[in-house]
């Protein structure tokens, strides 16, 4: 059994030794955001110090090199999730923006009055407010999936709540409060039998249990880099192959 080198691990995070008062600090807020390791600080500094360029736009060597790294990162995320291709990964500024993108660019054009969006009561507000907004815009309804005695979505009630009017279901992979994880395979299978696509908020879960989105047949999956020791302002939305042609409707991309 390999022992964990506590001191060496702490040494990766400048914030833990920034001042004398913080030398013995214990950081317990990673569910909100993770501390930034020295390797990220150095990579960010190196980019702004000598390699800044626009990807997919300029043709000088620095820009071409960064474009390759940019797309390599997309490919690595696709591999992490076992997505069908790198093209299924859409960069966003945060998990909330990714969910808003799905709500406004995919769901809103097809959502009609009295349609329903099924959302677990265990959801973080980032996976609730976007659905409340699009429902109000279209005259649709948000239906709540209750939680059980363990604080998890009561999936036993799904068969009764999934109807012909259910146009989207939203579930979190892992609770940011309890760390509990619902049975996503079961939930996805029931939703798909009903013809309902599913948005999975992976902001907490991806850190511990990256999903195999191909195996589970996930429609949408979003997470942020800042909870994975990465930079703030960067996230992604994985869009399944059978939905990707419609998801970006209404959003122009200029790569600038």
ABEGO torsion letter per residue (X at the ends): XBBBBAAAAAAABAAAAABAAAAABBBAAAAABBBBBAAAAAAAAAAAAAABBBBGABABAAAAAAAAAAAAAAAAAAAAAGBABAAABBBBABAAAAAAAAAAAAAAAABBBGBBBBBBAABBAAAAAAAAAAAAAAGBBBBBBBBBAAGBBBAAAAAAABBAABABBBBBABBAAAGBBBBAAAAAAAAAAAGBBBBBBAAAAAAABBBBAAAAGBABBBBBAAAAGBBBGBBBBBBBAAAAAAAABGBBBAGX
